[in-house]
Amino acid sequence: MHGKGEQTGKKIKKGSAFLGLFKLKGKSNSSATLKDYTTDSSSSSLIDLSISTSASTIDIPQLETEKLDLSSPQVTPKTPRSIALDSLISLEKNPELWRATLVYEIIGEQNDEAIQTRRNFHWQTAQSLLTLENTQLQVELYQIKRDQILLLREIFKILDLGYQNYLNETDDKFKQAKNLQQYLRSCVETIISNSLFDSNSQIVESIENEQLQRCFESMKFIGDMEFRLRAVVQLQPLRFHRAIKFNDPSLDKILPFLCPLQQVVEYENLIAQLEEKTTQAGYHYQKIQEHMKNLRLALDAGRIPSEYISLRSMLPSNEAFRTVLMRLLITKLFEKPSAKCPKCTTVEADLFIPKDSALHLALTDKVAAFSKLYKKIHESSSSRLLESAAKNLSRELESELTHERGAQLEFEYSRLGI
């Protein structure tokens, strides 16, 4: 495998760009897979980093020119003063990258509020059920990612000690300080990202031997080995302390400074902890993906969570009538959105009611009273009768579905353990 960091003005194959960045001792020389980056043709050593996400590509803006620090005249105004985590990534200068990484330190409280809001909805749509379930499952994953960020903070404190030594000893005469910032941002994004746990593709892409690629694609590792392997790949670019050679000419002078000898044991311990947390994050991420896929398939097949009941199933057993009524009811709910209810589209086929709730009982009574009045609705095929009857019942049901229940509903969710 050969490093391709020396190419200019071209996109480099994902993962392969960092393979030849530095050579590690012993068995630790595994493939370091990072996001794509390009080398700016206007400067042979400046990396213009782009980070790929599932939705779009984030272009990291150049750091604003900092004011000259008169206490350190040997450092030019454009030289980054620190590589501590908050100096590398900030909401002001790197908003999209910050939201993909450091946001996990504060997202927990917002997530709790979102869960509580969705739990208190009077009823659910298929999409709101999926959103609620996914949000609840994310709680543990977000905690793991928060732990990753806290470990990265400690790791970058150590790296910053080496960085300060580099500035003091070289005055950044090699002009590699800004390149290092870009590189380290990519390291952080890669470690926090879930993309490496989606499939084998990114690891396989970094293997140049075709036979080995086919072999890798045909294997599934036992237990947590799959996740540990991927975590090793994600953290490889931070294992400076194991390097015996640095190959990238845009970073080769600065990387040897990064892990001071007196900090190696602490650094190694932090990397080991981060690898464990990254393994856990991958495991939980994949577990969530599989669970949500199964839940979506179940809803599509008409199977709903046991704590809910289908509104459609509560209606008189005439499918033509049910279809007309749901169309009328959903249209009204769509036109009059409420903060106490989820957003719905005009094509919702069903709504889901908390089982044994006050709303469930009220709707049951309304449908029972309607069935006594329209005894032949179960077998009628008259479109005029179906439309007229559906309008009457939809008004009754809409009134119940939009009725303010507040504290009573919250108590019912608590009682049901939802």
Buried (B, 14 or more C-beta within 10 A) or exposed (E): EEBBBBEEEEEBEBBBBBBBBBEBEEEEBBBBBBBBBBBEEEBEBBBBBBBBBEEEEBEBEEBEEEEEEEEBEEBBEBBBBBBEBEBBBBEEBBEBBBBBBBBBBEBBEEBEEBBEBBBBBBBBBBBBBBBBBBBBBBEBBBBBBBBBBBBBBBBBBBBBBBBBEBBEEBBBEBBBBBBBBBBBBBBBBBBBBBBBBBEBEBBBBBBEEEEEBEEBBEEEEEEEEBBBBBBBBBBBBBBBBBBEEBBBBBBBBBBBBBBBEEBBEBBBEBBEBBBBBBBBBBBBBBEBBEEBEEBBEEBEEEEBBEBBBBBBEBBBEBEBBBBBBBBBBBBBBBEEEEEBBBEBEEEBBBBBBBBEBBBBEBBEEBBEEBBEEBEEBEEBEEEEBBBEBBEEBBEBBBEBBBBEBEEEBEEBBEEEEB
